[in-house]
Amino acid sequence: QVQLVESGGGLVQAGGSLRLSCAASGRTFSIMGWFRQAPGKEREFVAAISWRGTRILYGDSVKGRFTISRDDAKNTVYLQMNSLKPEDTAVYYCAGRNGAIATIQGNYDYWGQGTQVTVSS
């Protein structure tokens, strides 16, 4: 059974930091990504990383503030979020796929249940 389990969400003040983790089990993925969805909004691409971190992409709204990384030995991907803003408040989802790096959610085959991140002003 393939599972993606996110952790690390919570409540933080604006300007603060959080680190999300996503542990995959059941299979490995050449591409792991993070998406987020705020209330009343569509799910948005945040970041994606390829096997061994050879390719990385970021959404425009998080460039320079968020850093994605992965530990292939642990089959885990991380999202370090710095300089958080209230508009970063959302449920953050981890996703995995095999193939080329992608920013479109429809290209990902497996998803976690999500972890809530709330940034207070």
N, C-alpha and C positions, 0 to 999 in steps of 0.2 A: 504494500500500500504506500503510495506516494503522499508525503505530507510536507507542508511548509508551515513552520510555526514562528510567528513574529513575537518579539518581546522588546521591552525597553521604553515603551510609550509612557506618557504621564503628563502631569501639569507642570509647566515651567513659565517663569516670567519672561517678558520680552527681553531680548539680548542674551538670554541664557542658551544652554546647550543640552542636547540629548543624544544618546547613541542607541539606535535601533539595531536589533539583531534578527536574523532569519535563518533558522536551522532547517535544512532539507534532509529528508530521509526517504529511502525507497528507491532513489535514483539520483544521478548527478545531472547537472544542467550546464551546458556550455555558456548560456547567458542567464544571468539573474538580474532582476530589476526591481525597482521600487516605484509604486504609483501611490497617489493619494486622492481622497475624495472628501471634499468639504460638503456640509449640508446644503442641499439644493443645487449643487454643482456637479458637472461631469467628472469622471475619474481622470486624473491628470498625470502625465508622465513626470517622474522625478529624476530617476537616474537608472543606468544599466551598466553592467560590467561583464566582460567576456572571461572565459577561462584564463586563469593566470593573470588577469587584469591587463591584458594586452590592448584592449579597447575599452574606453569609458565614454559614456555620453551623459549629459545633464540637461534637464529642462532649464529654460531661460530664467525662470523665477528663482532657481536655487543655485545657479552658478556662482562660484566664489564663496558660498556659505556652507554648502553641503559637500561631503566627501563619501563616495561609495568605495568599499573595499571588500575583498573576499578571502577566506581561508579555505582553499580547496581540500586540504587535509581534513578539515572539520565539516566540509560541505555547508559552509555558513557564509552568508553575506551580511555586511554591516552598512549602516548609514549614519555617519557622524554629522549631526546638524548643529551648526553654530550660528550665532547672531539671529536667533529665532525671532520671528515677527508674528503678531496676532493672525495675519493672513496665512501662516503656515498651519494653523489649526485644521486638522482633518484626521480621518482614519487613514493610516498608512498600510499599504498592502505590499507584500513581497510576491514576486512571480518568477517562474522559471520556464525556459524553453531551450530547445536544441536547434541550432541553426545560426543565422546571422544576428548580429546585435539589432535590437528593434526598440522603437519608442511607442509603438501602437499596442494598446492593450490586447487587441484581438489576435496578435501574433504570439501571445503567451498562452501556454497550455495548462499550467498549474498555478494555483493561487493559494495564498494563506488566508486566514480568517480576518486579519487586520489587527492593528493596534492603534488606540486613540492617542493622538498628540494634541494637547491644548496649550496654547500660548496666551497668557494673560497680559493685558496692557498695563 
